[in-house]
Amino acid sequence: MSDAGARKGTFVVIGAGPGLGAAAARRFGRERHPVGLIARGAERLAAVADDLISEGVTTATEAADVTDAQALAAALGGLRERLGPIQAVLFSPRPSLTWIKPVLDTEPSDVASALSSSVVSAAAAVRAVLPDMRHRGHGTLLFTTGGAAAEPHRDCAVSGIAYAAESSYVRMLHDALADQGVHAAQVTVVGPIGHGARHEPDAVAQELWRLHTERHRPLVVLR
């Protein structure tokens, strides 16, 4: 068993929902990692948590708006206290449908909102968990983005801008942390994800698990 698999630290999903977030939580939970879930909606969190608990996964939840850095840090701290040290984090909040606009209709406020939800929130999450990971010399920072990160389109302008920025951030994290035992990596999903869609959530979750355990690739693009 790999070193990552042997250590049963907490796995936290930021932006947890019934699709990919739940699938990733199940995948890590099968390896006996306690699972923490963070999202804005308490009811949605409870539903996902109930399913995981019914499958024997130790699970805790914290409701927080990911764009509120103070609330996000408090939620991560609460999960750390309840479940133990955080070994891996998946940053995967659901993008807003208001992002889907042609480039010529995109307002500065749209760009600001998208960057806040993706890049700024991602940086806040990293700042909250990274000191402990570096102190322990082990950790994983995982991120997902939509296909606009790899294939920007003029009709989905803000997604392309925000995901490109997030991708650059993840790659810089990877390069800066590689020799400190902390692995940063990203899965970009091109095309629809969901049950019966081009990309099954369980298959994407398996790619996230591989990134966590193999610990060398900074990016996987699923087309």
C-alpha positions in Angstrom: 0.0 0.0 0.0 1.3 3.5 -0.8 2.2 5.9 1.9 -0.8 8.1 1.0 -3.1 5.0 1.3 -1.5 4.0 4.6 -2.2 7.3 6.3 -5.9 7.7 7.1 -6.1 11.4 7.4 -9.3 13.4 6.7 -10.5 14.0 3.2 -12.5 17.2 2.7 -14.7 18.1 -0.2 -15.3 21.9 -0.7 -18.4 22.4 -2.7 -19.8 19.0 -1.9 -22.9 17.9 -3.8 -24.6 14.7 -4.9 -22.6 14.3 -8.1 -18.8 14.4 -8.2 -18.4 15.5 -4.6 -20.3 12.5 -3.3 -18.5 10.2 -5.7 -15.1 11.4 -4.5 -16.1 11.2 -0.9 -17.2 7.5 -1.4 -13.9 6.7 -3.2 -11.8 8.1 -0.4 -14.2 6.7 2.2 -13.7 3.2 0.8 -10.0 3.6 1.8 -11.1 4.4 5.4 -10.5 8.1 5.2 -12.9 10.1 7.3 -14.8 12.6 5.1 -15.6 16.2 5.7 -18.1 18.0 3.5 -18.4 21.8 3.0 -21.1 23.6 1.0 -23.5 26.5 1.4 -26.7 24.4 1.7 -27.1 22.5 4.9 -29.9 20.4 3.6 -27.9 19.2 0.6 -25.0 18.5 2.8 -27.1 16.4 5.2 -28.5 14.3 2.3 -25.0 13.5 1.0 -23.7 12.8 4.5 -26.6 10.4 5.2 -25.8 8.4 2.2 -22.1 8.2 3.1 -22.8 7.3 6.7 -25.2 4.5 5.5 -22.2 3.1 3.6 -20.0 3.1 6.7 -18.0 6.2 5.9 -17.2 8.4 8.9 -18.6 11.8 7.8 -19.0 15.3 9.2 -20.4 18.5 7.6 -19.9 22.2 7.9 -22.1 24.7 6.0 -20.2 27.7 4.7 -20.2 30.0 1.7 -16.9 29.3 -0.1 -16.5 32.9 -1.1 -16.4 33.9 2.6 -12.7 33.2 3.5 -13.3 33.6 7.2 -16.3 31.2 7.2 -14.4 28.7 5.0 -11.4 28.7 7.3 -13.7 28.2 10.3 -15.5 25.3 8.5 -12.2 23.6 7.7 -11.0 24.1 11.3 -14.3 22.6 12.6 -13.8 19.5 10.5 -10.2 19.2 11.6 -11.3 19.2 15.2 -14.0 16.7 14.7 -12.3 14.3 12.2 -8.6 14.8 12.8 -5.8 16.2 10.6 -6.7 17.0 7.0 -4.7 15.0 4.6 -6.4 15.8 1.3 -8.8 18.5 0.1 -10.9 18.6 -3.1 -11.9 22.1 -4.2 -14.8 21.6 -6.5 -17.6 24.2 -6.1 -20.4 24.1 -8.6 -20.1 27.0 -11.1 -22.9 29.5 -11.4 -25.1 29.3 -14.4 -24.8 33.1 -14.6 -21.3 32.5 -15.9 -22.5 31.2 -19.2 -22.5 34.3 -21.3 -20.9 35.3 -24.6 -17.7 37.2 -24.2 -19.3 40.4 -25.6 -22.1 40.3 -23.0 -19.7 39.6 -20.1 -19.6 42.4 -17.5 -16.7 43.2 -15.2 -18.9 42.1 -12.3 -19.3 38.7 -13.9 -15.6 38.2 -14.1 -15.1 39.4 -10.5 -17.8 37.0 -9.3 -16.3 34.0 -11.2 -12.8 34.7 -10.0 -14.0 35.0 -6.4 -15.8 31.7 -6.6 -12.9 29.8 -8.2 -9.5 31.4 -7.7 -9.9 33.6 -4.6 -11.8 30.9 -2.8 -9.3 28.3 -3.8 -6.5 30.4 -2.4 -8.4 30.9 0.8 -8.9 27.1 1.2 -5.2 26.4 0.5 -4.1 29.1 3.0 -6.3 27.4 5.7 -5.0 23.9 5.3 -1.5 24.2 3.9 0.5 25.2 7.0 -0.5 22.0 8.8 0.3 19.9 5.6 3.7 21.4 5.3 4.4 20.9 9.0 3.5 17.2 8.7 5.3 16.9 5.4 2.4 15.3 3.7 -0.8 16.4 2.0 -2.8 16.6 -1.2 -4.6 19.6 -2.8 -7.0 18.6 -5.5 -9.0 20.8 -7.9 -11.5 20.3 -10.6 -12.4 22.6 -13.5 -14.7 22.5 -16.5 -13.6 22.0 -20.0 -13.3 25.8 -20.6 -9.9 25.6 -18.9 -8.6 23.6 -21.8 -11.0 24.7 -24.6 -12.2 28.3 -24.0 -15.2 29.3 -26.0 -16.5 32.7 -26.8 -20.0 31.8 -25.6 -18.8 30.7 -22.1 -16.3 33.5 -21.6 -16.1 33.9 -17.8 -15.7 30.1 -17.3 -12.7 30.2 -19.6 -11.2 33.2 -17.8 -11.7 31.8 -14.3 -10.7 28.3 -15.0 -7.6 29.4 -16.8 -6.6 31.4 -13.8 -7.3 28.5 -11.4 -5.3 26.2 -13.6 -2.3 28.5 -13.5 -2.7 28.7 -9.7 -2.7 24.9 -9.3 0.3 24.4 -11.5 2.3 27.0 -9.5 1.2 25.3 -6.3 2.4 22.0 -7.7 5.8 23.4 -8.6 6.3 25.2 -5.3 5.2 22.3 -3.1 6.5 19.2 -4.9 9.7 19.0 -2.7 7.7 19.5 0.5 5.6 16.4 0.5 2.4 18.3 -0.6 0.9 17.3 -4.0 -1.2 19.8 -5.9 -3.1 18.6 -9.0 -6.1 19.3 -11.1 -8.7 17.3 -13.1 -10.2 19.2 -16.0 -13.5 17.6 -17.3 -14.3 18.5 -20.9 -18.0 17.8 -21.6 -20.9 16.9 -19.4 -20.5 15.0 -16.1 -23.2 13.0 -14.5 -24.8 9.6 -14.4 -25.3 8.5 -18.0 -23.3 11.5 -19.3 -20.0 11.5 -21.1 -18.1 11.4 -17.7 -19.5 9.3 -14.9 -18.8 10.9 -11.4 -17.3 7.6 -10.2 -14.8 7.6 -13.0 -13.7 11.1 -12.3 -13.4 10.3 -8.7 -11.1 7.5 -9.5 -8.9 9.9 -11.4 -8.8 12.1 -8.3 -7.8 9.1 -6.2 -5.0 8.3 -8.7 -3.7 11.8 -8.4 -3.7 11.5 -4.6 -1.9 8.2 -4.6 0.5 8.4 -7.5 1.5 12.0 -6.6 3.5 13.1 -9.7 1.0 14.5 -12.3 -0.1 18.1 -12.0 -3.0 17.8 -14.5 -5.4 15.2 -16.0 -7.7 16.3 -18.8 -10.7 14.1 -19.4 -12.2 14.5 -22.9 
